Amino acid sequence: MPRSNRPKRPVVARSKWTAPAEIDLERARAGIPQHESAPDGEWAVRRITERNASKTYTCPGCNRSILPGTAHLVVWREDSFFGHEAALADRRHWHVRCWQTRSFRY
């Protein structure tokens, strides 16, 4: 049987596998927008939890402030005439109740 002229490589110790940190499912789901269809167009709606709400915004439905620590929605058009980037730049933060009860008057 022929011999190999290559020297054997030293065995490198492999690190032990560590379990990943526990995943926060609420936070993971918050990043996925839901799609809603309404008489005024197609909308992408993302929920912001109390933990993730860190700034003050003005709700376009009631013109009141959404304070830090208040769960709310981030909404943008899916069918924007100017494209997806323009729709994302024009997104608005709404109170949950204001978004659910908005009127479709034109």
N, C-alpha and C positions, 0 to 999 in steps of 0.2 A: 504494500500500500504506500503511495507516495506521501511524502511529508510536505507540510506547508512551510514556506520560508517567511511567512508573516509572523511577527511576534504577537503574542496574545495581549489584548488590552486589559488593563486592570478593571475590575468590576467597581463601578461607581455606586455608592450607597444612595438609594432613592429616598426622597423624603416621604414621610407617612402622609396619607391622605387625611385631610381635615374636612369636617362637615361644614357646609356653607352656613352663613349666619341666617337666622330665621327671617323669612320673607314676610313683609307686611302686605297682605293681599289687598287691603283697602287702598293703600298707596299705589300699588301696582295697577289696580283697576282704574284709579283716578286719572291715569295718563292716557286712557283709551277713550276717545270721543265717541259718543253715541250719535247716530244720524236721525234727524227728525224731519218729517215732511209737513209743511204747513201751507196755508193759502198764500203766504207771502214768500215762499221759496223753500229751498232745501237748506238745512242748518246742521252744523256740527256742534254738539253740546258736550262740554267736559265739566264734570263735577270737581269742585275744589273743597276739600274737607277743612274742618276747623283748624287742624294742625298745620295744614299747608297754606292757609290764608294769612299772609304776613304784611300786606299793604292795605291802604285805604283806597277804595275805588268809588265811583259814582254810578249808581244804577240808572240806566237810561229809561227804565219803566216808571220809576217814582222820583227820580232826581235826588234821592237821599244817598248818604254815604254807606258803603259796605265796609264795616270796621274790621281790623285784623282780628282773627279768631272766629269769624263768622263764615259758616258754610255758604257757598254760592255757586253760580255757574259761569263758565266762560263760553261765549257763543260767537260763532262766525259763520258766514255764508259758505255753502258748498258749491253753489252755482253762480259764483261771482262773475260778472262780465269781464272784469279786469284780471282774472286769473287767481290762482290759489295763494300766491304770495301777498297780493293786495288784500285778499279776504282775511288772511292771518293778521296783517297789519291793522285791519279795521275791526278786530275782535273786541267785544265788550263784555264786561262783568255784570251779571244780573243777579238780583235776589231770586231764589227759587220760586217763590210765590209770584213775583212780578212776571217772570218768564211764563209761568203756567197760565196766568190770567191776562196776558197781553191781548190787546184788541187788534183786529186785522182791518181797521178802517183805512180807507184810502182817500 
